[in-house]
Amino acid sequence: MAVGYHLDELPNDITKTTPASFEPVLDYVVVKIPRFAFEKFPAADPTLTTQMKSVGEVMAIGRTFKEAFQKGFRGLEIGRTGWVTGETPGDDRLTDTSTEAILAAIRTPTPERLFQIRRLLERDVSIAELAERSLIDPWFLGQMEELIAAERAFAAQWDEHETDETRARMIRRMKQMGFSDHQLGQLIQRSEDEARALRHELGVRPAYKIVDTCAGEFPSKTPYLYSSYDEENEAETVDEKTVIILGSGPNRIGQGVEFDYCCVRAVMALREAGYRTVMVNSNPETVSTDFDMSDALYFEPLTLEDVIEIVHVEQPIGVVVQLGGQTPLRLARGLEAAGVTILGTSPDAIDEAEDRGRFEALARQLKVEQPDAATALSVEEATAHAERIGYPVLIRPSYVLGGRAMHIVYDPDTLRELFAQAVRVAPGHPVLIDKFLQDAFEVDVDAIADGERCVIGGVMQHIEEAGIHSGDSACVMPPYLITEDQTNQMKEHTRQFALELGVRGLMNVQYAVHGGRVYVIEVNPRASRTIPYVSKTTGVPLASLAARIMVGESLESLGLEEDVVHPYVAVKEAVFPFTKLQGVDLVLGPEMRST
């Protein structure tokens, strides 16, 4: 594939006709951006060398480099809504924010360098100096400089009293450069939802272009699509029962190919059942983004903005959010508020399991023991709760996978130090403070439910003690040191949670056995990373069956009415990236680090 541009100077007036510098000579541009996991290894050297250090990648397609570039950052799921700097300089690995210090920093290739370059462009440092310091080709730096110029022009020239035609033209121009609704909202002092509502009111919606998988030799039956803000829409309107499945985005620690496995199994099961399947994902490394896997594939970031637009075009009977890990789960509430039907377990049930206060009330109602716990929105609240509960405590943010920013804390000083990190990972949500059960056994239970019945798929005992993240711990199925009474108690609790929450699909529950008593740690009404392990061990395709349940079938109709029997012993072990990241602490803990 080849692409080219006319590098004309960006005009000062953003309201005028699109300049040649925004128009590709050929069809489209593809940008690939690696996904790194240095937040899991703060002591690791983030310098990029000939030794690979990324754990995944995102692919973005646009009509221009600018569009694909910004979509790529949006798809990385690192808290950036495009090519934007972090909320604080420290987010870009900067402790000294002077111009000279940042110029020195960009000599070293790191994952943060492009954000550091943005800070310098905002200070009007010349492209020549940036190229000399970073050795990045001036063409790319010129494209980035034009993005900054476009932002300044848009903010300066936006006028609420302009005609609808002029405002629509201005917004379309910015969208052609990949600016998200969130970015545009910030430029005109509106929220993301308000910016999106205005864009829709002005009739500015994306068109979808086809990447022809047959090179034009004959009509392609399995194309894939990407959004752009051109006039012509190549996505076909199909009068079939369509289901949209949201993938898991770029591989990262805590959310990898195990969720892609679940999405692929769902696509296969739904196609076999007569549904038209649409996959949305941005990860080129996955099977779900093979162009012949689903009936239609959208190579788009998994954000509320992008998914809402795809739903608008496809008009599905519903969207599946519980198979792609935490990424699509975070979109469930927003999609529901936008009038989108969520298939399977309801967003409210998902929230009841994730919200610590609601979950504690549910556990009390069902008379299921849990470690003493509390939630805190401030460090003062956190320290007060920890004193009451008694150290050691486990602190963790809400709505995260892979144990992100989860720590076992033994004293108030460490709690104060780590609290801010937990808040930063899940802003707007309370931090969870749990009593840490030392020397406990931990157990994972995977189940499948249809709203009326729950079947246990597998009971797995962790070989490491509680306090090691489940993704890092080896585990054995069936359990080897848990009594039959304790196992049956966990199975019964799992059924109670599934039926009370109205789970339709997969569910994972984590328990701890301490002093002979069973405690529930958390309930996840979604696919878990152990689903492929359990399914391949038992021969029961849980993800496939869950997809059929989400569209209305029952466990009885699918022939799964009894708990799955394990015919032999199976062991799962984790693989770690320590050979790639020299000097990091090898001791395992509650934050997942295996790849």
C-alpha positions in Angstrom: 0.0 0.0 0.0 1.3 3.5 -0.8 0.0 6.8 0.3 1.1 10.4 -0.4 0.2 14.0 0.5 0.5 17.5 -0.8 2.2 19.4 2.0 0.6 22.7 1.6 0.6 25.2 4.4 -2.3 25.0 6.8 -4.6 28.0 6.2 -5.3 30.3 9.1 -9.1 30.2 8.6 -10.5 26.8 9.6 -13.9 27.7 8.2 -12.7 27.6 4.6 -12.5 24.7 2.2 -10.3 21.7 3.1 -6.7 22.4 1.9 -4.8 19.9 -0.2 -2.6 18.9 2.8 -5.6 17.0 4.3 -6.4 15.1 1.1 -4.7 11.7 0.5 -3.5 11.0 -3.0 -4.5 7.3 -2.6 -7.2 5.6 -0.6 -6.2 5.4 3.0 -3.4 5.5 5.6 -2.8 2.8 8.2 -1.0 3.6 11.5 0.2 1.0 14.0 1.0 2.1 17.6 2.5 -0.4 20.1 0.9 -0.8 23.6 3.4 -0.8 26.4 3.0 -1.9 30.1 5.5 0.1 31.9 2.9 1.2 34.4 3.1 -2.4 35.7 6.9 -2.1 36.0 7.7 1.4 37.3 11.3 0.4 37.9 11.9 -0.8 34.4 13.8 1.2 31.9 11.3 2.6 29.3 14.0 3.2 26.7 13.0 1.5 23.4 15.8 -0.5 21.8 16.3 -3.5 19.6 14.8 -5.6 22.4 11.0 -5.7 22.0 9.1 -4.4 25.1 5.6 -3.8 23.9 2.8 -6.2 24.9 0.4 -5.4 22.2 -0.6 -3.0 19.5 -3.4 -1.0 17.9 -4.1 -0.5 14.2 -5.9 2.6 12.9 -7.1 3.4 9.4 -8.0 6.8 8.1 -8.1 8.9 4.9 -5.2 11.0 6.2 -2.2 10.4 8.4 -3.6 12.9 10.9 -6.9 11.0 11.2 -5.3 7.5 11.6 -2.7 8.9 14.0 -5.2 10.3 16.4 -7.5 7.3 16.1 -4.6 5.1 17.0 -4.0 6.9 20.3 -7.7 6.8 21.0 -7.6 3.0 20.5 -4.7 2.4 22.8 -6.9 2.8 25.9 -4.3 4.6 27.9 -6.6 7.4 29.0 -5.9 9.6 25.9 -8.8 10.8 23.7 -6.4 11.4 20.8 -2.9 12.8 20.5 -3.1 14.8 23.7 -0.8 15.2 26.6 -1.5 13.8 30.0 -3.4 15.7 32.6 -0.2 16.3 34.6 3.4 16.5 33.2 4.2 13.4 35.2 1.9 11.4 33.0 4.4 12.0 30.2 7.3 10.8 32.3 8.4 14.4 32.9 9.6 15.6 36.3 11.3 18.8 34.8 8.9 20.5 32.4 11.3 23.2 31.2 11.7 23.4 27.4 15.3 22.5 27.6 14.6 19.5 29.8 12.0 18.2 27.4 14.3 18.8 24.4 16.8 16.7 26.2 14.2 14.0 26.9 13.1 13.5 23.3 16.6 12.4 22.3 15.7 9.1 24.0 13.0 7.0 22.3 10.3 6.1 24.9 6.6 5.5 24.7 6.0 9.0 26.0 8.2 10.8 23.4 5.3 11.8 21.0 3.5 13.4 23.9 6.6 15.2 25.0 7.0 16.5 21.4 3.5 17.8 21.6 4.4 19.9 24.6 7.3 21.4 22.7 5.1 22.1 19.6 2.6 23.9 21.9 5.6 26.1 22.9 6.3 26.8 19.2 9.6 25.0 19.1 10.7 24.7 15.5 10.3 21.5 13.5 14.0 21.8 12.5 15.1 21.7 16.2 12.7 18.8 17.0 14.0 16.8 14.0 17.6 17.4 15.1 16.9 16.3 18.6 14.6 13.4 18.0 15.7 12.2 14.5 12.0 11.9 13.6 11.4 12.7 10.0 10.3 16.4 9.5 7.3 15.2 7.5 5.7 13.6 10.5 6.6 16.5 12.7 5.0 18.8 10.2 1.8 16.8 10.3 1.8 17.1 14.1 2.4 20.8 13.9 -0.6 21.2 11.6 -2.8 19.4 14.2 -1.8 22.0 16.8 -2.4 24.8 14.4 -5.9 23.4 13.6 -6.8 23.2 17.3 -5.8 26.9 17.8 -7.7 28.0 14.7 -10.8 26.1 15.6 -10.9 27.4 19.1 -10.2 31.0 18.0 -12.8 31.0 15.2 -15.6 29.0 16.7 -18.7 31.1 17.1 -22.0 29.8 18.4 -23.8 32.4 16.3 -22.4 31.3 13.0 -24.7 29.6 10.5 -25.3 25.8 10.9 -23.5 25.3 7.6 -20.3 27.1 8.7 -20.3 25.3 12.1 -20.9 21.9 10.4 -18.0 22.6 8.0 -15.7 23.5 10.8 -16.5 20.4 12.8 -16.2 18.1 9.7 -12.8 19.6 9.0 -11.7 18.8 12.5 -13.1 15.3 12.3 -11.2 14.7 9.1 -8.1 15.2 11.1 -9.1 12.6 13.7 -10.3 14.9 16.5 -12.6 13.1 18.9 -15.8 14.5 20.3 -14.0 14.8 23.7 -11.2 16.9 22.1 -13.7 19.2 20.3 -15.8 19.6 23.4 -12.7 20.9 25.3 -12.0 23.4 22.5 -15.5 24.9 22.7 -16.0 24.4 26.5 -18.6 21.6 26.2 -18.8 18.1 27.5 -18.1 15.2 25.2 -21.9 14.3 25.2 -22.8 17.9 24.3 -20.2 18.1 21.5 -21.6 14.8 20.1 -25.2 16.0 20.3 -24.2 19.2 18.5 -22.4 17.3 15.8 -25.4 15.1 15.2 -27.7 18.1 15.2 -25.6 19.6 12.5 -25.7 16.4 10.5 -22.0 15.6 10.8 -21.6 11.8 10.9 -18.9 9.5 9.7 -19.0 7.6 6.5 -17.5 4.1 6.3 -15.0 3.0 3.7 -14.3 -0.6 2.6 -10.8 -2.1 2.6 -11.1 -4.4 -0.4 -9.7 -7.8 0.5 -9.9 -9.0 -3.1 -7.8 -6.1 -4.6 -10.6 -5.2 -7.0 -10.5 -8.4 -9.0 -14.0 -9.4 -8.0 -16.6 -8.3 -5.3 -15.4 -9.0 -1.8 -17.8 -11.0 0.4 -15.8 -10.3 3.5 -14.5 -6.7 3.5 -13.6 -4.7 6.5 -14.4 -1.1 7.2 -13.1 2.1 8.8 -14.7 5.4 9.5 -13.9 8.7 7.8 -15.7 12.0 7.3 -16.1 11.8 3.6 -19.4 12.2 1.8 -19.8 8.7 0.3 -20.7 5.8 2.7 -19.7 2.3 1.5 -21.2 0.4 4.4 -24.2 -1.6 3.1 -27.5 -1.5 4.9 -28.5 -5.2 5.4 -31.9 -6.4 6.4 -30.8 -9.3 8.6 -30.7 -10.0 12.3 -27.4 -8.4 13.2 -25.4 -8.7 16.4 -22.5 -6.4 17.2 -19.7 -7.9 19.3 -17.2 -5.6 20.9 -13.7 -6.9 21.1 -11.0 -6.3 23.7 -8.7 -3.8 22.0 -4.9 -4.0 22.1 -3.4 -6.8 24.1 -2.1 -5.7 27.5 -1.3 -7.3 30.8 -4.7 -8.3 32.3 -6.6 -8.3 29.0 -5.2 -10.4 26.2 -6.1 -13.1 23.7 -8.2 -15.1 26.2 -10.9 -12.5 25.6 -10.4 -12.5 21.9 -10.9 -16.3 22.1 -14.3 -15.6 23.7 -15.3 -13.1 21.0 -14.3 -15.5 18.2 -16.2 -18.4 19.7 -19.3 -16.1 20.0 -19.0 -15.0 16.3 -18.8 -18.6 15.2 -21.8 -19.7 17.4 -24.0 -16.8 16.3 -23.2 -17.2 12.6 -24.1 -20.9 13.0 -27.4 -19.8 14.6 -28.3 -17.6 11.6 -27.3 -14.2 12.9 -25.3 -11.7 10.9 -22.2 -10.9 13.1 -20.4 -7.6 13.2 -17.0 -7.4 15.0 -15.6 -4.1 16.3 -11.9 -4.2 17.3 -8.6 -2.3 16.7 -6.1 -5.1 17.4 -4.4 -6.5 14.3 -2.9 -9.4 16.3 -6.2 -11.1 17.0 -8.3 -13.8 15.3 -11.4 -11.6 15.7 -9.9 -9.1 13.2 -9.3 -11.7 10.5 -11.4 -10.2 7.8 -13.2 -13.5 7.0 -14.1 -14.3 10.7 -17.3 -12.2 11.0 -19.8 -10.9 8.4 -18.5 -7.4 8.8 -15.4 -6.1 10.7 -15.0 -2.5 11.8 -11.3 -1.6 12.5 -12.2 1.2 14.9 -11.2 2.3 18.5 -13.5 0.8 21.2 -14.8 4.1 22.5 -18.4 5.3 23.1 -18.2 7.7 20.2 -17.0 5.2 17.7 -19.3 2.4 18.8 -22.4 4.6 18.8 -21.7 5.6 15.2 -21.3 1.9 14.1 -24.6 1.1 15.8 -26.3 4.0 13.9 -25.2 2.4 10.6 -25.7 -1.2 11.4 -29.0 -1.0 13.4 -28.3 -4.3 15.3 -30.8 -6.2 17.5 -28.2 -5.7 20.2 -24.6 -5.4 21.3 -22.5 -8.0 23.2 -20.2 -6.3 25.8 -19.4 -9.1 28.2 -16.8 -11.1 26.2 -14.1 -8.5 25.5 -12.9 -7.9 29.1 -13.2 -4.6 30.9 -13.0 -2.4 27.7 -16.5 -3.0 26.4 -18.0 -3.3 29.9 -17.0 0.3 30.5 -19.1 1.3 27.5 -22.2 -0.6 28.6 -23.8 2.3 30.6 -23.1 4.9 27.9 -24.5 2.7 25.2 -27.6 1.9 27.2 -28.2 5.6 27.8 -27.9 6.2 24.0 -30.7 3.7 23.5 -28.6 0.7 22.4 -29.8 -2.8 23.5 -27.2 -4.6 25.5 -27.5 -8.4 25.0 -27.0 -10.8 27.9 -26.4 -9.5 31.5 -27.9 -6.0 32.0 -25.6 -3.0 32.6 -27.3 -2.5 36.0 -26.3 -6.1 37.1 -22.8 -5.4 35.9 -22.7 -2.2 37.9 -24.2 -4.0 41.0 -21.2 -6.4 40.9 -18.6 -3.7 40.3 -20.0 -1.1 42.7 -18.6 -2.1 46.1 -21.5 -0.6 48.1 -24.1 -2.4 46.1 -22.2 -5.6 46.0 -21.7 -5.7 49.8 -25.5 -5.2 50.2 -26.1 -8.1 47.8 -23.7 -10.4 49.7 -25.3 -9.6 53.0 -28.7 -10.3 51.5 -27.5 -13.7 50.3 -25.7 -14.3 53.6 -22.4 -14.8 51.9 -19.3 -13.9 54.0 -16.9 -11.4 52.7 -13.7 -9.7 54.1 -14.4 -6.5 56.0 -14.3 -3.7 53.4 -15.1 -0.1 52.7 -14.8 2.5 49.9 -13.1 5.9 50.0 -13.0 9.0 47.8 -10.3 10.7 49.8 -7.1 9.7 51.5 -8.5 10.7 54.9 -11.5 8.4 54.4 -9.1 5.6 53.3 -6.8 5.9 56.4 -9.8 6.0 58.7 -11.3 2.9 57.1 -8.0 1.1 57.2 -7.6 1.8 60.9 -11.0 0.4 61.6 -10.6 -2.7 59.4 -7.1 -3.3 60.6 -3.8 -3.7 58.6 -2.9 -5.3 56.3 -5.5 -4.1 53.8 -5.8 -4.5 50.1 -6.5 -1.3 48.2 -7.7 -1.3 44.6 -9.5 1.0 42.1 -13.0 0.2 40.8 -13.6 -1.0 37.2 -10.1 -2.3 36.3 -8.7 -5.6 35.0 -5.4 -7.2 35.8 -5.2 -5.8 39.3 -4.1 -2.4 38.1 -2.9 -0.3 41.0 -3.8 -3.0 43.5 -1.6 -3.2 46.6 -1.3 -4.9 49.9 -0.7 -2.1 52.5 0.7 -2.6 56.0 0.9 1.0 57.3 -0.8 4.4 57.0 2.2 6.1 55.3 2.2 3.6 52.4 -1.5 3.9 52.1 -1.3 7.6 51.6 1.4 7.1 49.0 -0.5 4.6 47.0 -4.0 6.1 47.3 -3.4 8.8 44.7 -2.3 6.1 42.2 -5.5 4.2 42.6 -7.6 7.3 42.1 -5.7 8.2 38.9 -6.4 4.7 37.4 -10.2 5.0 37.8 -11.1 8.7 38.2 -14.5 9.4 39.5 -14.9 6.0 41.2 -14.2 5.2 44.8 -11.1 3.3 45.9 -11.8 -0.1 47.5 -10.3 -0.9 50.9 -10.5 -4.6 51.9 -9.2 -6.6 54.8 -6.3 -8.8 53.4 -6.7 -12.4 54.4 -3.2 -13.7 55.0 -2.3 -17.4 54.4 -5.6 -18.0 52.6 -6.3 -20.3 49.6 -7.8 -18.6 46.6 -10.3 -20.2 44.2 -11.8 -19.2 40.9 -15.3 -20.4 39.8 -16.4 -20.0 36.2 -20.1 -20.4 35.5 -22.8 -19.9 32.8 -26.3 -18.8 33.4 -29.5 -18.1 31.5 -31.4 -16.0 34.0 -33.2 -19.0 35.5 -30.5 -21.7 35.9 -26.8 -21.6 36.6 -24.3 -24.3 35.6 -20.8 -24.5 37.1 -18.1 -24.8 34.4 -15.0 -25.1 36.5 -13.6 -24.7 40.0 -9.9 -23.8 40.1 -7.7 -23.6 43.1 -4.7 -21.3 43.0 -1.4 -22.9 43.8 0.1 -19.6 45.1 -1.5 -18.1 48.3 -4.1 -15.4 48.2 -2.5 -12.0 47.4 -1.0 -13.2 44.1 -3.1 -12.0 41.2 -5.2 -14.8 39.7 -3.6 -14.1 36.3 -0.2 -14.7 37.8 -1.0 -17.7 39.9 -0.7 -21.2 38.7 -4.0 -23.1 39.3 -5.3 -26.6 39.3 -8.7 -28.0 38.4 -10.3 -29.7 40.2 -9.2 -28.3 43.6 -6.7 -30.4 45.5 -6.7 -28.9 49.1 -10.2 -27.6 49.3 -12.8 -29.8 51.0 -15.8 -31.1 49.2 -18.1 -29.2 51.5 -16.2 -25.9 50.8 -16.3 -26.6 47.1 -20.1 -27.2 47.2 -20.6 -24.1 49.3 -18.8 -22.0 46.6 -20.9 -23.6 43.9 -24.1 -22.8 45.8 -22.9 -19.1 46.4 -22.1 -18.8 42.7 -25.6 -20.0 41.7 -27.1 -17.5 44.2 -25.2 -14.6 42.7 -26.0 -15.6 39.1 -29.7 -15.8 39.7 -30.0 -12.7 41.9 -28.0 -10.6 39.4 -30.0 -12.1 36.4 -26.8 -13.2 34.7 -27.3 -14.2 31.1 -24.0 -15.5 29.8 -20.7 -16.0 31.6 -19.7 -15.2 35.2 -16.5 -15.5 37.2 -16.5 -15.5 41.0 -13.3 -15.4 43.2 -13.3 -16.8 46.7 -10.8 -17.1 49.5 -10.8 -20.0 52.0 -9.3 -18.8 55.3 -9.5 -20.6 58.7 -11.9 -23.1 57.2 -14.4 -20.4 56.1 -15.3 -19.4 52.6 -15.3 -15.7 51.7 -16.3 -14.1 48.4 -13.8 -11.6 47.1 -15.5 -10.4 43.9 -18.1 -11.4 41.3 -17.5 -10.6 37.6 -20.6 -11.0 35.4 -18.5 -11.3 32.2 -16.1 -13.6 30.5 -12.9 -14.3 32.5 -9.3 -15.0 31.4 -9.8 -18.6 32.5 -12.7 -19.4 30.1 -10.3 -20.8 27.3 -8.5 -22.9 29.9 -11.8 -24.3 31.4 -13.4 -24.9 28.0 -10.4 -26.7 26.5 -9.9 -28.8 29.6 -13.5 -29.9 29.8 -14.5 -29.9 26.1 -17.5 -27.6 26.8 -17.4 -24.4 24.7 -18.6 -22.0 27.4 -18.2 -18.8 25.3 -20.1 -20.3 22.3 -23.0 -21.4 24.6 -23.0 -18.0 26.3 -23.4 -16.2 23.0 -26.5 -18.3 22.2 -27.9 -17.6 25.6 -27.4 -13.8 25.1 -29.8 -13.9 22.0 -32.5 -15.8 23.9 -31.7 -19.5 24.1 -31.7 -21.4 27.4 -29.2 -23.9 29.0 -31.9 -26.6 28.6 -32.3 -26.0 24.9 -28.5 -26.1 24.5 -28.2 -29.4 26.3 -26.3 -28.1 29.3 -28.3 -28.7 32.5 -25.7 -30.3 34.9 -22.4 -28.9 36.3 -19.5 -29.7 34.0 -17.5 -32.8 35.1 -13.7 -32.7 35.0 -12.4 -36.0 33.7 -8.8 -35.4 34.7 -6.5 -33.0 36.4 -5.4 -29.9 34.5 -2.8 -27.2 35.6 -2.4 -23.7 34.2 0.8 -21.8 34.6 1.6 -18.2 33.8 4.4 -16.8 31.5 6.2 -13.6 32.6 8.1 -10.9 30.6 11.0 -10.5 33.1 13.7 -11.4 30.5 12.6 -8.4 28.5 12.5 -6.0 31.4 15.8 -6.3 33.2 16.1 -5.0 36.8 12.4 -5.2 37.8 11.2 -6.7 41.0 10.4 -10.4 40.4 8.2 -10.8 43.5 4.6 -11.4 42.6 1.7 -9.5 44.2 -1.9 -8.4 43.6 -1.1 -6.5 40.4 -1.0 -8.8 37.4 2.3 -8.9 35.5 2.2 -12.1 33.4 1.8 -11.8 29.6 
